[in-house]
């Protein structure tokens, strides 16, 4: 048989590798800033662009989609070509993919600090960027499938299965969660409301972890660990089970982010059951990765690349043990809304994603530059700084999480809350926040050292843009194998593999979501819950813009400790007009769902100007621009129209009178403020925000007052 | 957008989850049986794919094996 000569495209691998390093440093630096802001609010710089509420989404998006995203593509473009014994399908598609993805990242880096956000975690980017993501993702898939179809290796190695599942599932997740109605060029409302929005969002959020941070990296693990250790994976049989079980189970687990919320009970239980089952395939994968190194542990001692990979896989194992534990309802009751969750995700992000990326970079960069790593000593320093960084980050956060949860739930002998002032529980954990910043800084210093080391390596080597290779072409099999096994058939067929993965992941998603959307009893209606007034709606958009949800929940869970602190627990029917929902996932500050009517308008006014004046020791940023900026009333009419399209029952033609109603309400708030000695024009943003905050969770009280 | 409660009007919808359960139970059982009975040579060839990528003789061996 004739051997074909061809070359591997290393240029695209290099581009993604450099991008992952640069964006990684940016994302970590922004993360460090966010951590410092939580200790010293002065680092919010009193400017809207740099407040925590906008910086935190910038950090998460940068780390997930820019650092890990480029890391995925680097690894996939390197390994796919070699596993398929073929050059990438099209160099042009590779370039469109690369530059398109970088443009999306730049767009995110510009819009998020500007407060242009959908208000849904890890899906904050506005609709034009969502469309761009879809298009670029299709380019990636096209290029990948083109390569697979032109391969010279008949069987698809398990890593490729993970890439295919990643491609198809991320596409489904992104499209379903991004259904939104544009109001203007950079503003949209989620198509879903309240409970339904929450369910879709956390189905997305959880599976973004699963299919963006996990499955592609498992694919990389299955390629790079055997490659670096120069021995085949421990058990290929286990990897087959690992793959199918993981993608089947993961998709069901989303509701564990919503335990004890207003989500229907059956959906919560479903989430718990599947989360607990997930431990089996996750640990199967971890064990498979670690046992690949059996008999080669002496190498781990010397090879810094293997060290990174071992810690990465171990961190994966820890995070995937913790995940199922946290999804048990009784454990979740302690951990949810606390810093425990922050510790959990950072073990995954810093340990699993970060260390795997670093390991691959240290191995791959010297390879494609035809040289040795410039300094093994510096790489070793990076390893230890990074490991210490993870420990300094995670341990204080675990401590803070437990402490805060215990304080929230502690009652005195008289049956009163021991810490009725939420701020007390914040002040107590401030030292832990300091330690966390230190951990983050160590980790970042390690990454900077890596950047320097790799820069030196690149300078010392000569880039091999096109790596020559040769392989025999695939011969068509004409004879039908009647007794061939069906799974072998799938193993050879990428399209079948994609369809099978799609079916497997759709089942879980559909069973979870369809009933919540279609069966009436899942979201009971409450007759006295009314749509927001135009001013409140504008105020709500400011709440979303400032990212208040990054620190404040709007979900009082049915616990004595919460009803005693906040008031009546939240009901599903209260959120039917919330596009998007704003339940939040973390309580750095108190829950706000029953905030309405708790304080006078003037309290909110002063508090937004200087939180410390109302709550001494508060770590909340101040929002002086809300007092100065005029409310954009030009958008009111189109916003009300959009809400009507989404099914919010405003009276017919209301969009035309909306601004009149808005000004009336604004004037009355300004008048109340004046009584308390605060002179302000009624057209300022703060007025709208006060209107919204004073409305929060009051509809139910109105109902019970009417009954009396 | 209003959601109408379509599901309530489908006859015998209770059987749907049962069908999915049976389908997936069967899928995973058959998968397990396949995995544990799979040919050793075949599995060995598969797991060596990443290691022998530039070795033409390996390719030939793999493609003839079927």
Contacts between the chains, C-beta under 8 A, distances in Angstrom:
chain1	res1	chain2	res2	distance
A	1	B	60	6.6
A	3	B	56	5.3
A	79	B	50	7.5
A	82	B	50	7.3
A	82	B	53	4.6
A	82	B	54	7.9
A	83	B	49	6.2
A	83	B	50	6.3
A	83	B	53	7.0
A	85	B	53	6.3
A	85	B	59	6.6
A	152	B	59	6.5
A	153	B	49	6.3
A	153	B	53	7.9
A	153	B	59	6.6
A	153	B	62	6.7
A	153	B	63	8.0
A	154	B	62	6.4
A	154	B	63	5.4
A	154	B	66	6.6
A	155	B	45	7.6
A	155	B	46	5.7
A	155	B	49	6.7
A	155	B	62	7.0
A	157	B	46	6.8
A	157	B	49	4.3
A	157	B	50	6.2
A	158	B	46	7.8
A	159	B	50	7.4
A	191	B	1	6.4
A	222	B	50	7.9
A	223	B	50	5.4
A	226	B	47	7.8
A	226	B	50	5.2
A	226	B	51	6.3
A	227	B	50	5.6
A	227	B	51	7.3
A	230	B	51	6.9
A	231	B	51	7.7
A	232	B	44	7.9
A	232	B	47	4.1
A	232	B	48	5.3
A	232	B	50	7.7
A	232	B	51	6.2
A	233	B	47	5.4
A	236	B	43	5.0
A	236	B	46	5.4
A	236	B	47	4.0
A	237	B	35	4.7
A	237	B	36	6.9
A	237	B	38	6.6
A	237	B	43	6.3
A	240	B	31	7.3
A	240	B	35	5.2
A	241	B	31	7.0
A	241	B	32	6.9
A	241	B	35	5.8
A	244	B	27	7.9
A	244	B	28	7.1
A	244	B	31	5.9
A	245	B	28	7.3
A	248	B	24	7.1
A	248	B	28	7.8
A	469	B	53	7.9
A	469	B	54	5.7
A	470	B	54	7.6
A	470	B	56	5.9
A	471	B	54	7.9
A	471	B	56	6.0
A	471	B	59	4.9
A	472	B	56	6.1
A	472	B	59	5.1
A	472	B	60	5.6
A	472	B	63	6.8
A	474	B	63	6.3
A	475	B	63	6.3
A	477	B	66	6.4
A	481	B	66	7.5
A	485	B	34	5.8
A	485	B	38	7.7
A	486	B	34	7.8
A	487	B	31	6.9
A	487	B	34	4.8
A	487	B	35	8.0
A	488	B	42	7.7
A	491	B	46	7.7
A	507	B	20	6.0
A	507	B	24	7.2
A	511	B	17	6.8
A	511	B	20	6.9
A	514	B	7	7.0
A	515	B	7	6.3
A	517	B	3	5.1
A	518	B	3	6.1
A	518	B	4	7.5
A	518	B	5	5.5
A	518	B	6	5.1
A	518	B	7	4.4
A	518	B	8	7.8
A	519	B	5	5.9
A	519	B	7	5.4
A	519	B	8	6.6
A	520	B	5	4.7
A	520	B	8	7.4
A	645	B	1	7.5
A	646	B	1	5.8
A	647	B	1	5.3
A	647	B	2	4.7
